[in-house]
């Protein structure tokens, strides 16, 4: 993307945006509400025409070859686009048929297994939790194996556990070679997922780099010794039972947040 500009009447939303995404990576477009993230995604997915500049997706110019671009991408918007009257499996079969693919039933079953939805496949999508519905939505987007997927604020409105489920799904996509462009307003989401992060502010990219590169923009941190307190995520996962056990001794956290010990191990000797 080079020099992309877009205005709506007197409102200039994009003021010359430039960035490049490496194939097979997760690229996060980070910005507050109204920064222009969704407008950029709509331009890249051929749903909106830019006023100026050029954009190429999978080797195809979005203005000159929109049909080829659409065959190369999939778009998941801010809200899950599933048919709640249909079951999860029926949603997948429907999209496979719309794409004129062979064996839509087999495609649906494979995606249900891939996204851990097999047991819920014959339930109506209306009964799904937020995380399950979003996973189904992303699964529908992958029918036809598009090399590039746009995720426009995929965790908006989800509870913490559902957000973690979506994060795991996105990481798996990139691990399998899919290029992911992710828009988000959540700092932790970009930090958890992205190989590179571009910060969009008032219609322009003000910084673009890896997480470590962006951190180097600040002065070195001062080293201080403080009492470690558990984060809200630690509390939430402990309460809902998501311990992340991998076998062997179980790590336990002192409620005060000062120590971590292995169950059954001898108490650590406190040094003065």
C-alpha positions as CSV (number, residue, x, y, z in Angstrom):
1,X,0.0,0.0,0.0
2,X,1.4,3.4,-1.1
3,X,0.0,6.9,-0.6
4,X,-3.5,5.8,0.1
5,X,-5.9,8.7,0.7
6,X,-9.6,8.6,1.4
7,X,-12.1,11.4,2.3
8,X,-15.8,11.4,3.0
9,X,-17.0,14.9,2.0
10,X,-15.0,17.3,4.2
11,X,-13.6,14.6,6.5
12,X,-10.2,13.3,5.5
13,X,-9.9,9.8,6.9
14,X,-6.7,8.5,5.3
15,X,-3.9,11.0,4.6
16,X,-1.3,9.0,2.6
17,X,-0.9,5.5,4.1
18,X,2.1,3.3,3.3
19,X,2.9,-0.2,4.5
20,X,3.9,-3.7,3.3
21,X,3.0,-7.1,4.7
22,X,5.3,-10.1,4.5
23,X,3.5,-13.3,3.3
24,X,2.8,-15.8,6.0
25,X,3.0,-13.2,8.8
26,X,0.6,-11.5,11.2
27,X,0.5,-7.8,10.6
28,X,-1.4,-5.7,13.2
29,X,-2.9,-2.3,12.4
30,X,-3.2,-0.6,15.7
31,X,-5.3,2.5,16.3
32,X,-8.1,4.1,18.3
33,X,-11.7,4.3,17.2
34,X,-12.0,6.5,14.1
35,X,-8.3,6.2,13.1
36,X,-9.3,4.7,9.7
37,X,-8.5,1.0,10.2
38,X,-11.8,-0.3,8.8
39,X,-11.6,2.1,5.9
40,X,-8.2,0.7,5.0
41,X,-9.5,-2.9,5.2
42,X,-12.5,-2.0,3.0
43,X,-10.1,-0.5,0.4
44,X,-7.9,-3.6,0.5
45,X,-10.9,-5.9,0.1
46,X,-12.2,-3.9,-2.9
47,X,-15.4,-2.7,-1.0
48,X,-14.3,0.9,-1.2
49,X,-12.2,2.9,-3.7
50,X,-9.3,5.1,-2.6
51,X,-9.2,8.7,-3.7
52,X,-5.5,8.4,-4.4
53,X,-2.6,6.0,-4.1
54,X,-2.1,2.3,-5.0
55,X,-2.7,-1.0,-3.2
56,X,-1.7,-4.5,-4.3
57,X,-3.0,-7.7,-2.7
58,X,-1.4,-11.0,-3.6
59,X,0.1,-9.4,-6.7
60,X,-3.2,-7.9,-7.9
61,X,-4.0,-4.1,-8.0
62,X,-7.2,-3.6,-5.9
63,X,-8.5,-1.0,-8.4
64,X,-7.5,-2.7,-11.7
65,X,-8.2,-6.3,-10.8
66,X,-10.8,-6.4,-8.0
67,X,-12.1,-9.9,-9.0
68,X,-8.6,-11.5,-8.7
69,X,-8.2,-9.8,-5.3
70,X,-11.5,-11.2,-4.0
71,X,-10.5,-14.7,-5.0
72,X,-7.3,-14.3,-3.0
73,X,-8.7,-13.0,0.3
74,X,-11.3,-13.5,2.9
75,X,-12.7,-10.9,5.2
76,X,-14.0,-11.3,8.7
77,X,-15.7,-8.1,10.0
78,X,-16.2,-6.8,13.5
79,X,-19.3,-8.9,14.1
80,X,-19.7,-12.6,13.3
81,X,-21.6,-13.1,10.0
82,X,-23.1,-16.5,10.8
83,X,-26.7,-17.5,10.2
84,X,-28.1,-18.3,13.6
85,X,-31.0,-20.3,12.2
86,X,-28.6,-22.9,10.7
87,X,-26.3,-25.2,12.6
88,X,-22.6,-24.7,12.6
89,X,-22.1,-27.4,10.0
90,X,-24.9,-26.0,7.8
91,X,-23.2,-22.6,7.8
92,X,-20.0,-24.1,6.5
93,X,-21.7,-26.2,3.9
94,X,-23.6,-23.2,2.7
95,X,-20.5,-21.2,2.1
96,X,-18.7,-24.1,0.4
97,X,-21.7,-24.5,-2.0
98,X,-21.7,-20.7,-2.7
99,X,-18.0,-21.1,-3.7
100,X,-18.9,-24.0,-6.0
101,X,-16.6,-26.4,-4.2
102,X,-16.8,-30.2,-4.4
103,X,-17.7,-32.2,-1.3
104,X,-19.0,-29.4,0.8
105,X,-19.9,-31.8,3.6
106,X,-16.3,-33.1,3.9
107,X,-15.0,-29.5,3.9
108,X,-17.4,-28.6,6.7
109,X,-16.4,-31.6,8.8
110,X,-12.7,-30.9,8.3
111,X,-13.1,-27.2,9.5
112,X,-15.3,-28.2,12.4
113,X,-12.5,-30.5,13.6
114,X,-9.8,-27.9,12.9
115,X,-11.5,-25.3,15.0
116,X,-12.6,-27.7,17.8
117,X,-16.3,-27.4,16.9
118,X,-17.1,-31.0,16.0
119,X,-19.2,-31.6,19.1
120,X,-21.2,-28.4,18.4
121,X,-21.5,-28.9,14.7
122,X,-25.1,-30.0,14.7
123,X,-26.3,-27.3,17.1
124,X,-27.8,-24.1,15.9
125,X,-25.3,-21.2,15.8
126,X,-27.7,-19.2,18.0
127,X,-26.7,-21.4,20.9
128,X,-23.0,-20.8,20.5
129,X,-20.9,-18.7,22.9
130,X,-19.2,-15.6,21.6
131,X,-15.9,-17.3,21.2
132,X,-17.4,-20.3,19.4
133,X,-19.4,-18.0,17.0
134,X,-16.2,-16.1,16.2
135,X,-14.3,-19.3,15.5
136,X,-17.1,-20.5,13.2
137,X,-17.0,-17.1,11.5
138,X,-13.2,-17.5,10.9
139,X,-13.7,-21.1,9.7
140,X,-16.3,-19.9,7.2
141,X,-13.7,-17.3,6.0
142,X,-11.2,-20.0,5.3
143,X,-13.3,-22.1,2.9
144,X,-11.5,-22.2,-0.4
145,X,-8.1,-21.8,1.3
146,X,-7.6,-18.0,0.7
147,X,-3.9,-17.1,1.1
148,X,-4.8,-13.8,2.8
149,X,-7.3,-13.1,5.5
150,X,-8.4,-9.7,6.9
151,X,-9.6,-9.7,10.5
152,X,-11.2,-6.4,11.4
153,X,-11.3,-6.1,15.2
154,X,-12.1,-9.8,15.6
155,X,-12.4,-9.8,19.4
156,X,-14.7,-6.8,19.8
157,X,-17.3,-7.5,22.4
158,X,-15.8,-10.9,23.4
159,X,-15.2,-12.0,27.0
160,X,-11.6,-12.6,28.1
161,X,-11.7,-16.4,27.6
162,X,-13.3,-16.0,24.1
163,X,-10.6,-13.5,23.2
164,X,-7.9,-16.1,24.1
165,X,-9.6,-18.7,21.9
166,X,-9.6,-16.3,19.0
167,X,-5.9,-15.5,19.6
168,X,-5.0,-19.2,19.5
169,X,-7.0,-19.6,16.2
170,X,-5.1,-16.6,14.6
171,X,-1.8,-18.0,15.6
172,X,-2.6,-21.4,14.1
173,X,-3.6,-19.7,10.8
174,X,-0.2,-17.9,10.5
175,X,1.5,-21.2,11.5
176,X,-0.1,-22.9,8.5
177,X,1.1,-20.2,6.1
178,X,-1.9,-17.8,5.9
179,X,-1.1,-14.1,5.8
180,X,-3.2,-12.2,8.4
181,X,-3.9,-8.5,8.5
182,X,-5.4,-7.7,11.8
183,X,-6.9,-4.5,12.9
184,X,-7.3,-3.8,16.6
185,X,-7.6,-1.1,19.2
186,X,-6.4,-3.5,22.0
187,X,-2.7,-3.0,22.8
188,X,-2.3,-6.5,24.4
189,X,-3.9,-8.1,21.3
190,X,-1.3,-6.6,19.0
191,X,1.5,-7.5,21.5
192,X,0.3,-11.1,21.7
193,X,-0.2,-11.8,18.0
194,X,1.7,-9.5,15.6
195,X,5.0,-10.1,13.9
196,X,4.9,-6.4,12.9
197,X,2.8,-3.6,14.2
198,X,1.8,-0.4,12.4
199,X,0.3,2.4,14.5
200,X,-2.4,4.4,12.6
201,X,-3.2,7.8,14.0
202,X,-5.2,10.5,12.4
203,X,-5.1,8.9,9.0
204,X,-1.3,8.2,8.8
205,X,1.1,5.5,9.9
206,X,3.2,7.1,12.6
207,X,5.3,4.0,13.4
208,X,5.8,0.6,11.9
209,X,8.0,-2.2,13.3
210,X,8.3,-5.3,15.4
211,X,7.4,-5.2,19.0
212,X,11.1,-5.0,20.1
213,X,11.8,-2.2,17.6
214,X,8.9,-0.2,18.9
215,X,10.0,-0.7,22.5
216,X,13.4,0.7,21.6
217,X,11.8,4.0,20.8
218,X,11.5,4.6,24.5
219,X,14.4,5.3,27.0
220,X,15.8,2.2,28.7
221,X,13.6,1.1,31.7
222,X,14.9,1.8,35.2
223,X,15.4,-1.5,37.2
224,X,13.4,-1.5,40.4
225,X,12.6,-4.4,42.8
226,X,8.9,-4.5,43.6
227,X,6.5,-7.0,45.0
228,X,4.8,-8.8,42.0
229,X,1.1,-8.7,42.1
230,X,-1.1,-11.1,40.0
231,X,-2.7,-9.6,36.9
232,X,-6.4,-9.6,36.3
233,X,-5.8,-12.3,33.6
234,X,-4.1,-14.5,36.3
235,X,-7.1,-14.1,38.6
236,X,-9.6,-14.8,35.8
237,X,-7.9,-18.0,34.6
238,X,-7.4,-19.3,38.1
239,X,-11.0,-18.8,38.9
240,X,-12.4,-20.5,35.8
241,X,-9.9,-23.3,36.1
242,X,-7.7,-22.7,33.1
243,X,-4.5,-23.6,34.8
244,X,-2.5,-24.4,31.7
245,X,-1.2,-27.7,33.3
246,X,1.3,-29.6,31.2
247,X,1.9,-32.5,33.5
248,X,4.4,-33.0,36.3
249,X,4.4,-30.7,39.3
250,X,1.7,-28.0,39.4
251,X,2.8,-24.4,39.8
252,X,0.9,-22.6,42.6
253,X,0.7,-18.9,43.0
254,X,0.8,-17.3,46.4
255,X,-2.3,-15.0,46.7
256,X,0.0,-12.2,47.7
257,X,1.8,-12.6,44.4
258,X,5.2,-12.8,46.1
259,X,6.2,-16.4,45.5
260,X,5.6,-19.3,43.2
261,X,6.3,-22.9,44.4
262,X,6.0,-26.4,43.1
263,X,3.4,-28.5,44.9
264,X,5.1,-31.0,47.1
265,X,8.5,-29.2,47.0
266,X,10.3,-28.2,50.1
267,X,9.8,-24.5,51.1
268,X,12.4,-22.2,49.7
269,X,14.8,-20.8,52.3
270,X,14.3,-17.0,52.6
271,X,17.6,-15.1,52.2
272,X,18.1,-11.9,54.1
